[in-house]
Amino acid sequence: MQRGTPTFAARLFSTVIALSLCGGSWAVEFVLPDEAGAFQAAYVVGSFNGWQAAVSPMSRTVDGFRLSLAVSDGEHQYKFLALPAGSDEGVWLLDYSSAVYVRAEEGEWNNYLNVSGGVAVGPPATALTFEHVAPGAHDVVLSGDFNSWEQGALKLIPDGEGTWRCSLVHPLPITYKFVVDDIWVSDNDARGRNVTYVPDGYGRFNTVWLPERGVAQEYLFEPSTGRFIQQSRSLAGGRFTLDTQDELDLVEFSRATVDDLAALRREFVASGELSKANEIDLQIISRFPEIPVASDAMMAAAKYELYSVKSPERARAILYSRLGSVTEQLAVADSLLWIGVTHFEEGDYESASVPLLESLDLFDSRPTELESARIYEEVLFYLACTRYHTGQLVEARELFQRVVNETVYPRSQNAQFARRWISKIDSQTNSTSE
């Protein structure tokens, strides 16, 4: 059950500790830190107290709020309700130290608590646990189709050694990304999971966590809805078949035309089988290098190496090959952009800026055609990020402002992120000047 949406944006952590048996229930201690004194009152509200806010007020301590509450063994949901200083309107807060989230009836999120024998145990066996390694990050958030791509609610917590984690009680399949310090990134290290990657519509990829293998093959990606649906599949109108080893019939495959290969590739992408789609891309590149579709295949193969195989070096090699084979200015700019992205993904911001500047120089003015505008906007955004990470805050702010001012997309994600980066830079600049 959910009682509104949290509006307080401060970074908060709390702890839940089971203490002792008390009249058939266990005394569980809830702690909400508030060293800055942002709240005048706070309450623990959950299924264990009928979701009644006034029933369980927390006591003010030197560094926050605390409450020892009798909770019976079993599974529970809860949140904090805090009253900001000088306000009579409460805000709902998730417990980010627990970082185990469960979907509420109204479609929002609550914390999950499981008390067993006096111990607050971990998430249920059916929960999905997410991990992301980001040692230098300040904030990591989970976002996806399960929460309408909201990017502030479901935070991961750090373990002190660079790895961030959270758990989600939600059925598969789900499509998701991490937001690391306002930058959207794919989950490229999903060890032991049945995952695939699908285009996100912005030149990158979303991660899709599918059910276990065998069941997952029944799910196909439906581009019109952006979701995986359960249905049967066919390959290129029945022209190709898969044998018992789930490999293409090589005799039929060797006779495929470029149109056959393109159709087959689309179906592998639609079904989330990007490794097979990559095999098709490599076939197109090697067998039909002079045909324009080979340029698209090179780009797709490079992105596969970058995001699925996690090999920026191999991606860069393909992109340099593409750069040497294309003459159309937009394709050159796109190749240079993604060469820069491979360096950026490695954290080599100085090297990333060189091809990004070369790509930007190919645009005489702000383009209005959508594909050109997309590439132009991506170049500006990544170049701004490289400037920020190398300490050039003034130039970074100017470039982020250009992304905001010059975008032609009504709901540009890059423009949204650029606004946040501008606010962050202004805050840092003001703090330094004071």
C-alpha positions in Angstrom: 0.0 0.0 0.0 1.3 3.4 -0.9 0.4 6.9 0.5 1.6 9.4 -2.1 4.9 10.0 -3.8 8.1 11.1 -2.0 9.0 14.7 -2.8 12.0 15.2 -0.5 15.2 14.9 -2.6 17.8 14.7 0.1 20.1 11.7 0.3 18.7 9.7 3.3 19.8 6.5 4.9 18.1 4.6 7.7 18.6 1.3 9.4 16.2 -1.5 10.6 17.4 -3.7 13.4 15.4 -6.5 15.1 16.1 -6.5 18.8 14.1 -8.7 21.1 10.9 -10.7 21.6 8.1 -8.7 23.1 4.7 -10.3 23.7 4.7 -12.6 20.7 6.2 -9.9 18.4 9.7 -8.8 17.9 10.9 -5.3 18.8 12.3 -3.8 15.6 14.2 -0.5 15.7 13.7 1.9 12.9 16.2 4.8 12.4 15.9 7.8 10.2 19.0 10.0 10.1 18.4 13.8 10.1 21.6 15.5 11.2 20.7 18.7 9.4 17.3 19.0 11.2 15.3 19.0 8.0 12.3 17.4 9.7 10.2 18.4 12.7 8.5 15.0 13.0 8.7 11.5 11.5 6.6 8.3 11.6 7.0 4.7 10.7 4.0 3.6 8.6 3.4 0.1 7.3 1.3 -3.0 7.1 2.2 -3.9 10.7 0.4 -0.9 12.0 -2.5 -0.7 9.5 -0.8 2.2 7.6 -1.9 4.6 10.3 0.6 7.5 10.5 -0.3 8.8 13.9 0.0 5.4 15.6 3.9 5.1 15.4 5.6 8.5 15.9 9.4 8.4 16.0 11.4 10.1 18.8 13.8 12.9 18.0 17.5 12.1 18.7 20.7 14.1 18.3 21.2 12.9 14.7 17.7 12.0 13.5 14.7 9.9 14.6 14.3 6.5 16.2 11.5 4.1 17.1 11.4 0.6 18.6 8.2 -1.0 17.3 6.6 -4.5 17.9 6.5 -6.4 14.6 5.4 -10.0 14.3 7.3 -12.6 12.3 6.4 -12.5 8.6 6.6 -10.3 5.5 5.7 -6.6 5.8 5.8 -3.4 3.8 6.6 0.1 5.2 7.8 3.6 4.6 8.7 6.7 6.5 6.4 9.7 6.7 8.4 12.9 7.5 7.1 16.4 8.2 9.6 19.0 6.9 10.5 21.9 9.2 8.1 24.8 8.8 5.6 22.8 6.8 2.4 21.0 7.7 2.5 18.7 4.6 4.3 15.3 5.1 6.5 13.6 2.5 6.8 9.8 2.0 10.4 8.4 2.1 11.8 5.1 1.2 14.3 3.4 3.5 17.4 3.4 1.4 19.5 1.4 3.8 17.2 -1.6 3.3 17.1 -1.0 -0.5 14.6 -3.9 -0.9 11.6 -2.5 -2.8 8.2 -4.0 -3.5 5.4 -2.7 -5.8 2.5 -1.2 -4.0 -1.2 -1.7 -5.0 -1.4 1.9 -6.4 1.7 1.3 -8.6 4.2 3.0 -6.4 6.9 1.4 -4.2 7.3 0.5 -0.5 10.1 -1.1 1.5 10.0 -4.8 2.1 10.7 -6.2 5.6 10.8 -9.9 6.5 11.1 -10.7 10.2 12.0 -14.3 11.1 12.8 -15.5 14.6 13.8 -12.0 15.7 16.0 -11.3 12.7 15.3 -8.8 9.9 16.2 -11.2 7.1 17.0 -10.3 3.5 14.7 -10.2 0.4 12.6 -13.2 -0.6 14.1 -15.8 -2.9 12.0 -14.5 -5.8 13.5 -11.0 -5.5 15.7 -9.6 -8.2 19.0 -8.3 -6.9 20.8 -5.6 -9.0 24.5 -4.7 -8.7 26.5 -2.0 -10.4 30.2 -1.3 -9.9 30.8 2.5 -9.7 33.6 3.3 -7.2 33.6 7.1 -7.7 29.8 7.6 -8.0 27.8 9.7 -5.7 24.4 8.3 -6.6 23.1 5.2 -8.4 19.4 4.7 -9.2 17.5 1.9 -10.8 15.0 2.9 -13.5 12.9 0.9 -16.0 9.6 0.0 -17.5 8.4 -1.2 -14.0 8.4 2.3 -12.6 7.7 4.3 -15.8 11.4 5.2 -16.1 11.3 7.3 -13.0 14.9 8.1 -12.0 14.9 9.2 -8.4 13.0 6.7 -6.3 14.7 3.4 -6.3 18.2 4.0 -5.1 21.0 1.5 -4.8 23.2 1.5 -1.7 27.0 1.3 -1.7 29.0 -1.5 0.1 32.0 0.8 0.7 34.1 -1.0 -1.9 32.6 0.5 -5.0 29.6 -1.9 -5.6 26.1 -0.6 -5.4 23.1 -2.9 -4.7 19.3 -3.0 -4.3 16.6 -5.7 -4.6 13.2 -5.6 -6.3 10.2 -7.8 -5.8 8.9 -8.0 -9.3 8.1 -10.6 -12.0 10.2 -11.0 -15.1 10.8 -9.9 -17.8 11.7 -6.3 -17.0 13.6 -3.6 -19.0 15.9 -1.3 -17.1 19.0 0.9 -16.8 21.0 2.5 -14.1 21.3 6.2 -13.6 24.8 7.0 -12.3 25.2 10.6 -11.3 22.5 11.6 -13.9 24.1 9.5 -16.6 22.0 6.6 -18.0 24.1 3.4 -18.3 23.3 -0.2 -19.3 23.9 -3.1 -17.0 26.9 -4.6 -18.8 27.9 -6.9 -16.0 24.8 -9.0 -15.4 26.6 -12.1 -14.3 24.5 -15.3 -14.0 21.4 -13.7 -15.5 19.5 -14.3 -18.7 19.7 -10.8 -20.1 19.7 -9.3 -23.5 19.9 -5.7 -24.8 17.5 -3.7 -27.0 17.9 -0.2 -28.6 16.6 2.6 -26.3 15.7 5.0 -29.1 18.6 7.3 -28.3 21.5 5.4 -29.9 22.2 3.2 -26.8 20.8 0.1 -25.2 18.4 -0.9 -22.4 19.1 -4.1 -20.5 16.3 -6.7 -20.5 16.2 -9.3 -17.7 14.3 -12.4 -19.0 13.1 -15.5 -17.3 15.4 -18.5 -17.1 16.5 -20.0 -20.4 14.0 -22.2 -22.1 11.2 -20.0 -20.9 12.9 -16.9 -22.2 12.8 -18.1 -25.8 9.0 -17.7 -25.7 9.4 -14.0 -25.2 9.8 -11.6 -28.2 10.6 -7.9 -28.2 7.7 -5.9 -29.7 9.2 -2.6 -31.0 5.8 -0.9 -31.3 5.2 -1.2 -27.5 8.8 -1.4 -26.3 8.0 -4.5 -24.3 8.6 -8.2 -24.4 5.5 -10.3 -25.1 5.0 -14.1 -25.1 4.4 -15.4 -28.6 5.7 -17.8 -31.2 8.5 -16.8 -33.6 9.5 -17.3 -37.2 12.7 -16.5 -39.1 12.6 -14.3 -42.1 9.2 -15.5 -43.3 10.1 -19.2 -43.0 13.1 -19.0 -45.4 15.5 -20.0 -42.6 15.2 -22.6 -39.8 17.0 -23.4 -36.5 18.3 -26.9 -35.8 18.4 -28.6 -32.4 21.6 -26.7 -31.5 19.8 -23.4 -32.1 22.1 -22.6 -35.0 21.3 -21.5 -38.5 21.2 -24.0 -41.3 24.6 -23.2 -42.9 23.6 -24.4 -46.3 20.5 -22.1 -46.5 22.5 -19.3 -44.8 25.3 -19.4 -47.4 22.7 -18.7 -50.2 21.2 -15.7 -48.4 21.0 -12.4 -50.2 21.7 -9.1 -48.5 17.9 -8.6 -48.2 17.6 -12.0 -46.6 20.3 -11.2 -44.1 18.8 -7.8 -43.3 15.4 -9.4 -42.7 17.0 -12.2 -40.6 18.9 -9.6 -38.5 15.7 -7.6 -37.8 14.1 -10.8 -36.4 17.0 -11.6 -34.2 17.0 -8.1 -32.8 13.2 -8.2 -32.3 13.6 -11.5 -30.3 16.5 -10.1 -28.2 19.1 -12.5 -29.7 21.7 -9.8 -30.2 24.6 -12.3 -30.4 23.0 -13.8 -33.5 22.2 -10.4 -34.9 25.8 -9.6 -34.5 26.8 -12.7 -36.5 24.5 -11.4 -39.3 26.2 -8.0 -39.1 29.6 -9.5 -39.5 28.3 -11.6 -42.5 27.0 -8.5 -44.1 30.2 -6.6 -43.6 32.4 -9.4 -45.0 30.1 -10.5 -47.9 28.7 -7.1 -49.0 31.2 -4.4 -48.0 30.3 -2.1 -50.9 26.6 -2.0 -50.1 25.4 0.9 -47.9 23.7 -1.5 -45.5 27.2 -2.6 -44.5 27.8 0.8 -42.9 24.8 0.2 -40.6 26.0 -3.3 -39.9 29.4 -1.9 -38.8 27.8 0.5 -36.4 25.5 -2.2 -34.9 28.5 -4.5 -34.6 30.5 -1.8 -32.8 27.7 -1.1 -30.3 27.4 -4.8 -29.7 31.1 -5.0 -28.9 30.9 -1.9 -26.7 27.8 -2.7 -24.6 27.4 -6.5 -24.8 30.9 -7.8 -25.0 32.3 -4.8 -23.1 35.3 -4.4 -25.4 35.8 -0.7 -26.3 39.0 -1.6 -28.1 37.2 -4.0 -30.6 34.4 -1.5 -30.9 36.8 1.2 -31.8 38.5 -1.0 -34.4 35.2 -1.6 -36.2 34.4 2.1 -36.0 37.7 3.1 -37.5 37.1 0.6 -40.3 33.7 2.2 -40.8 35.3 5.6 -40.8 37.6 4.6 -43.6 34.8 3.2 -45.7 32.2 5.9 -45.6 32.3 9.3 -47.3 28.9 10.7 -46.4 29.5 13.5 -43.9 26.8 12.4 -41.4 28.2 8.8 -41.3 31.7 10.2 -40.6 30.3 12.4 -37.8 28.5 9.4 -36.4 31.6 7.2 -36.5 33.7 9.9 -34.8 31.0 10.3 -32.1 31.0 6.7 -31.2 34.8 6.5 -31.3 34.7 9.2 -28.6 32.0 7.2 -26.7 34.3 4.2 -26.5 37.1 6.3 -24.9 34.5 7.9 -22.6 33.3 4.5 -21.4 36.9 3.7 -20.5 37.1 6.9 -18.5 39.7 8.3 -20.9 38.1 11.7 -21.2 41.1 13.5 -22.8 41.2 10.9 -25.7 37.4 11.1 -26.0 37.4 14.8 -26.6 39.5 14.5 -29.8 37.1 12.6 -32.0 34.1 14.4 -30.5 35.6 17.8 -31.5 36.3 16.4 -35.0 32.7 15.3 -35.2 31.4 18.7 -34.0 33.6 20.5 -36.6 31.6 18.7 -39.4 28.5 20.6 -38.5 28.5 24.2 -40.0 25.4 25.1 -38.0 22.7 23.6 -35.8 21.0 20.9 -37.9 17.2 20.6 -38.1 16.9 17.2 -39.8 16.2 14.7 -37.0 19.0 12.2 -37.5 21.6 14.9 -38.0 20.2 16.7 -34.9 20.4 13.5 -32.8 24.1 13.0 -33.6 24.8 16.7 -33.1 23.1 16.7 -29.7 24.9 13.5 -28.6 28.3 15.0 -29.6 27.6 18.2 -27.6 26.4 16.2 -24.5 29.4 13.8 -24.4 31.8 16.7 -25.1 30.2 18.6 -22.1 30.6 15.5 -19.9 34.3 15.2 -20.9 34.9 18.8 -19.9 33.1 18.3 -16.6 35.2 15.2 -15.7 38.4 17.1 -16.6 37.5 20.0 -14.3 36.7 22.5 -17.1 33.4 23.6 -15.5 32.9 26.8 -17.4 33.2 25.2 -20.8 31.2 22.2 -19.6 28.3 24.5 -18.5 28.4 26.3 -21.9 28.1 23.0 -23.8 25.3 21.7 -21.5 23.5 25.0 -22.1 23.9 24.5 -25.9 22.3 21.0 -25.5 19.3 22.6 -23.8 19.0 25.5 -26.2 19.6 23.7 -29.5 17.8 20.4 -29.1 15.0 19.8 -31.7 13.5 16.9 -29.7 10.5 18.0 -27.5 11.4 15.4 -24.8 15.1 15.1 -25.2 16.7 13.0 -22.4 20.0 14.7 -23.1 18.5 18.1 -22.5 16.9 17.0 -19.3 20.2 15.7 -18.0 22.0 18.8 -19.2 19.7 20.9 -17.1 20.6 18.8 -14.0 24.3 19.1 -14.8 24.0 22.9 -15.1 22.4 23.1 -11.7 25.1 20.8 -10.3 27.9 23.0 -11.8 26.2 26.2 -10.5 25.9 24.7 -7.0 29.6 23.7 -7.1 30.6 27.1 -8.4 28.6 28.9 -5.7 30.0 26.7 -3.0 33.5 27.4 -4.1 33.0 31.2 -4.3 31.5 31.3 -0.8 
